[in-house]
């Protein structure tokens, strides 16, 4: 963690992603949660100038991943109470696990606990304009909710990366 913090500061990187990792088979979830929460609380206390992010990830892409749901991630952030600990709300993972993205945005963006939004096409994690999610509608909702943070696109290009960047053109602001 110390090395990651040093690198983040050297690179002027304002955020670090703290991955929950895989839950060992047969382990008691409550015990794992205690260790996880203690670890992320400790990390957040080490560098108040860096925003630490936790991210629920679906178990279809990463079977056994410990943190899977928005409600759980937001409860953890709220329980720890560190001002520099937030949720990385990946709408791809959220759609697969929970669905109802518009209502999830309505519930969680106003809390101030979302430090980063991420998008991709569902269900294959291709470009955001491929699949079942209407990002144009969600972007309008995100704007209406007053979110001014970063929205990242993390996806597997269907073809060449450069050819797959056209999805972004309708959303460019000048």
N, C-alpha and C positions, 0 to 999 in steps of 0.2 A: 504494500500500500504506500509506503514511504517513497518508493521509486516512482510509482504512478503519479503521486502528488508532485514530486520533483519535475517529472516530464510535463505534466499539465501546466505547471507554473512556467517552465522554460518555453513552452510552446504557446503560452497565453490561451490555453484551452479552459474555458469556464466551467465545463461539466465533465464528470466521470460517471460511467455506468458501472454500477455494482451488480454483477450477475448473481442470482440466487444459486445457480448450479443444480445438479441432479440430486434428488433425494435418494439415499441408499435404500435398496429394497428391504422392506420389513422394519425400517426405522420408525419410531414413534414421531408423528408429525408435530406434536406439542414440544417435544425436546428439540427437534430441528428448528422450529420457529424461535425458541429461546436463544439458541446459538446464532441464528441468522440475524435476529433483531439486535443482539448484543454486538455482533460484528459490524453491522451497518451504523449503529449508534456510535461506536468507537471510531469508525472511519470518518463520519461526519464531524466528529469533534476534533479530528486531526488537522482539518483545513477548512476553516469557516469561510474562506475566500473562494472556495470551489463548491459548485452545486453537485451533489451526488444524486444519482438517479437509480431507482429500482424499476424493473420492468416485468410485468406478468407476460409469460410466453406460453403459447398453446402446447399441449402435450402431443399433438399430431406431428408437429415438426421436431420437437425435442421431447420424446417420451421420458417421463420421470422428472421433468423440470419442476422445481419446488414451488415456484410462485406462478399462478395461472390466472387469477381473477383480479379485476379492477378493485372490487370492494375490499378484498384482502390487502392489496398494495396500499390503498388509501388509508385503511385502518392502521397499518403498520407505520406509515408516515405520520399519521396523526398521533399515534401512541408514543412514538419516539420524540416527536415535537421539535426536532432540530430544524431551524429555519433554512438550512442549506440541503435538506433532504426532500426530494420530490419524486413524483412518478413519471416515468417515461411511458406515455400512453400510446402504444402501438395499435392503431386501428385495425390492422391486419389480424393480429393475435386476438384482439378483443372481439372482432366479428366471428372468428372461428369458435372461440370458447363461449361467448355470451350473446353476441348479436345485439340488436337494438342500439346501434351506434349513436344515433341522434340523442336518445335519452341518456346514454352514458355521458356524452359530451355535456348535455344540460346539467347532469348531476355533478360532474367532477370539475369542469373548467372553472366555474365560479368559486370553487373552494380555495384556489391559489395553490393547490397541491400538485398541479400538472406542470412539470418543468420542461417538457419536450413532447411534441406530437410526432408520430411517425406513420407513414402510409405505404401501402403496396396493394396490388391487385389481389383480390380473393377469388378463387381458392388456391391458385398456383404461385402466388407471390411474384407475379410478373409486374409489368408497368401498371401504375395505378388506374389507367384508363381501360384495362382489360379485367373483366370479371363482374362480380355482382354488386359492388359498392358504388353508389352514386356520389363521387367525391365533389362534384360541383355543388350539390345540395349541402353536403357536409361542410364544405369551405364557407358557404354563405352562413351557415349556422355558427361555425367557429367565429367568423367575423362579428356576427350579431351578439355573440356571448362576450366579445371584447378581448379575446385572446390575442396577444401581440408577440407571443414567443415563437420559437423556431418550429417549423414543420419539416421534417426530414423524409426523404423517400429512400427506403431500403428495400430493394427488390432484386430479383434475378431477371436480367434482361432476356426477353424471348429470343432475341437474335443478337446482333452486334450492339454494343452499348450505345454508340453514336446514333445508330438507326432508331434506337428505342427512346430517345430523348424528346421526340415530337409530342408526347403526351402532355408535356409541360406548357407548350405554346399558348393554349387558351387561358392559362392562369398567370402569365407574365404580366407584371405591372411595370409601367415605365415611370 
